[in-house]
């Protein structure tokens, strides 16, 4: 009978307390380590959610700026890329200056009147319901009015957040400029941290994500401009109160598909009925016409060249991201879902290509 002798003292090659000799235990320990690492990364992502969203916002708006300079390149290809980017930034800055100087006073005055108009309409709706035999015993009018005004307050705070959340907006703006000036630098730097066999796959995925983001945001900007200008022009032509504010809210809320349109439409209709039944019905018609044009012409035209996201998927992501991360998460839900969808599709294609057998033909 052979007896194995154990060393009496520890040495450089002797087993340590963390060494595992059993293969089954070693495999299970590796699995547990992976799951613990995933849970740790998830907890870290939740803890750093706000900075990560700022970075993602910089990527998204960098793609928007890049799309603008590419559009200018089609018209003036002889201009250097830096000049084209500067023109895009100057155009955005000029729009903000116009919005603050020329439209700021009028819109601020109209925004101050909006809560009173909404509360008046809620009171009128309650009286109309009671006159038609609809009991309101189960509802508290003040509670309903406060909830409606609270929703309006969230919308106006979101509008004011464009100017009030200066720090976040400024960081996103600076990051977007860095990303758009040297996109290859950051893409190569991130790819360098991946295994060598995955770098080409990441490059292709990043290029596809960039193209999808540019088209998605270009379509979103076109929709915002069409909805905002058309709403303002039609309401102003009919003499609807607060036409400028409603047009601006409609244009800004168009950036949030599925959620923005019902909110802006509800506000528009309530303000319209404050001026009478005829004006209210006109506002309903304006809402239907504007949304029909955007939904049946602009959105399908852009969706053919983007990630083609399912509406229910986008709505669910907006609800989750808006609840977890506020207005910034709500704004970025659509681009984040588009990037995740492209990454999953690329990974699925890669796995299918790896599993597909090599077919050989013999004579």
Buried (B, 14 or more C-beta within 10 A) or exposed (E): EEEEEEEEEEEEEEEEEEEEEEEEEEEEEEEEEEEEEEEEEEEEEEEEBEEBBBBBBBBBBBBBBBBBBBEBEEEEEEBEBEEBBEBBBEEBEEEEEEBEEEBEEEBEEBBEBBBEBBBBBBEEBBEEEEEEEEEEEEEEBEEBBBEBBEBBBEBBEBBEBEEEBEEBBEBBBEBBBEBBBEBEEBBBEEBEEEEEEEBEBBBEBBEBBBBBBBBBBBBBBBBBEBBBBBBBEBBEEBEBBBBBBBBBBBBBBBBBBBBBBEBBBBBBBBBBBBBEEEBBEBBBEBBEEBBEBBEEEBBEEBBEBBBEBEEEEBBBBBBEBBEEBBBBBBBBBBBBBBBEBBBEEBEEEBEEEEEEEEEEEEE
